[in-house]
Amino acid sequence: MRVQAYQTDRLTSGARTITDVLDATLPELQEGSVVVVASKIVALCEGRTVPTASIDKDELIAREAQRYLPRRRSRYDVSFTIIHDMLVPTAGIDESNGNGNYVLWPADPQASANAIRVHLMEKYSVKDVGVILTDNCLRPLRWGVTGMAIASSGFVPVEDCIGQPDLFGRQLKYTKESIQDGLAAAATIVMGEGGRQTPIAIIEDVPFVTFTQRDPTAEELAALRIAPEDDMYEPFLTAVQWQSGNAGQPESE
């Protein structure tokens, strides 16, 4: 596997489209490549920013999240939230490199990933190409952030290993390997943090990736989600009193 990060110009909210940024940044794309894009630059290109002085952060968290815990519950002043059926801090809202703005997640990360994949296929005349949008996440009881996929397109994101034998013939009962998160973590560590300004990467030589040449179906996306009561961390996820956010609520509510 080879991972190469690429530097972009400094981006500001709504100034350029993400396809313009990719066209100006990427070299010729080869068959069997996975293009990894930091979700922040997609959000910036979509104009998904809010001036920090214009809104209370707690109000913004409640607006963006499906469920949230108040920041006062955390010694680090962080709200744990569920957004797009993923557990992340602060609904993905970020102030770094925002130039006085809160930078949100893309409005529809999956739709953004799909659109990028179609653009790359057409521009570079490739069939087998994957796209991952990334953000950083924290793992319990471990210092440091790692990259995770908030959306992917063009390849099988999770390999189901249930029923496969181990070295001694014992069948695996629960194991599913997250291809998308493994690739996201590898790319993110190369892309770096802070002021490195390299929010795009290309991953090549990935024989373990199964390309699909299409967007994921609604059924495939649903299969990636886990209800809190079915999650391995269920004792923790259901032991707290989540508050309902505005995301995903009917307009009449």
C-alpha positions, -999 to 999 in steps of 0.1 A, spaced: 0 0 0 13 35 -9 -1 67 5 8 101 -9 -6 134 5 -11 165 -16 -10 202 -6 -38 226 -15 -41 263 -15 -54 279 16 -92 275 14 -119 298 27 -156 292 30 -175 290 -3 -147 304 -24 -142 273 -46 -159 240 -53 -144 208 -41 -141 196 -77 -121 227 -86 -98 220 -56 -93 184 -66 -86 193 -102 -60 217 -92 -43 193 -67 -44 158 -79 -20 142 -104 -32 117 -131 -53 92 -113 -47 55 -118 -71 26 -118 -75 10 -84 -68 43 -64 -86 55 -33 -88 93 -30 -91 104 6 -104 139 14 -106 157 47 -142 164 54 -133 199 65 -123 211 30 -155 196 16 -174 216 42 -155 248 35 -162 244 -2 -199 239 6 -199 270 27 -207 250 58 -194 275 83 -209 297 110 -191 328 125 -182 320 160 -195 354 173 -229 348 157 -242 318 176 -239 301 210 -219 269 205 -243 248 226 -271 259 203 -251 250 173 -243 215 187 -280 209 194 -289 220 159 -264 197 142 -267 166 163 -292 138 164 -284 132 201 -261 150 224 -248 152 260 -243 187 275 -208 200 276 -210 205 314 -208 167 317 -172 167 304 -141 180 322 -128 191 288 -159 211 279 -167 187 251 -202 175 241 -205 139 230 -229 136 201 -244 113 176 -245 128 141 -252 108 109 -255 78 132 -218 81 144 -205 89 178 -183 120 176 -174 149 199 -192 182 193 -212 171 163 -180 174 142 -179 212 147 -144 225 145 -127 258 150 -92 250 138 -83 266 105 -117 282 105 -105 318 106 -131 329 131 -157 304 120 -171 271 132 -166 246 104 -194 220 103 -195 186 87 -207 185 50 -244 187 49 -247 152 34 -213 135 36 -224 104 16 -238 125 -13 -206 145 -13 -185 114 -15 -206 100 -43 -204 132 -63 -166 133 -59 -163 97 -71 -184 104 -102 -163 134 -110 -131 115 -107 -143 87 -129 -153 111 -156 -122 134 -154 -96 107 -153 -115 80 -173 -111 54 -145 -136 28 -134 -121 15 -102 -118 44 -79 -128 49 -43 -135 80 -23 -133 85 15 -142 116 35 -124 116 68 -125 133 102 -106 125 134 -120 105 162 -110 95 198 -109 60 211 -118 54 247 -88 50 271 -63 60 244 -45 93 239 -44 107 204 -68 110 175 -70 87 145 -87 91 112 -121 76 105 -143 75 74 -175 96 77 -185 85 42 -171 64 14 -180 55 -21 -169 31 -49 -157 1 -28 -169 -24 -2 -164 -5 31 -166 -33 55 -155 -69 51 -177 -95 69 -154 -121 84 -182 -138 104 -181 -176 98 -145 -176 85 -121 -199 102 -90 -187 122 -57 -205 120 -70 -233 141 -104 -238 124 -124 -218 150 -151 -198 132 -151 -160 138 -184 -150 155 -184 -112 155 -155 -99 134 -161 -74 106 -131 -55 93 -136 -18 85 -117 -13 53 -129 23 51 -117 32 86 -83 15 82 -77 34 50 -89 66 66 -65 62 95 -35 54 72 -42 84 50 -49 108 79 -16 101 96 2 110 63 -20 141 57 -12 154 92 -27 180 114 -26 217 120 -9 239 94 5 212 70 -22 221 45 -23 186 29 -59 175 33 -60 152 2 -43 118 -2 -42 91 -28 -39 55 -17 -26 30 -43 -17 -7 -43 -47 -19 -23 -54 -55 -34 -76 -60 -4 -101 -34 -16 -131 -46 -36 -142 -18 -60 -178 -16 -70 -179 11 -97 -210 26 -82 -225 45 -52 -235 23 -22 -272 14 -21 -295 25 7 -295 -11 19 -257 -12 20 -256 21 39 -282 9 64 -261 -23 70 -232 -1 82 -252 14 110 -255 -1 145 -283 8 169 -269 17 204 -286 -14 220 -269 -37 195 -234 -21 198 -205 -37 217 -204 -5 238 -241 -8 246 -236 -6 284 -221 28 280 -242 42 252 -275 34 269 -265 43 304 -266 81 297 -295 104 292 -291 116 256 -309 148 247 -325 151 213 -310 174 188 -326 189 157 -309 168 131 -332 143 115 -363 157 132 -394 163 112 -399 199 102 -431 201 122 -413 194 154 
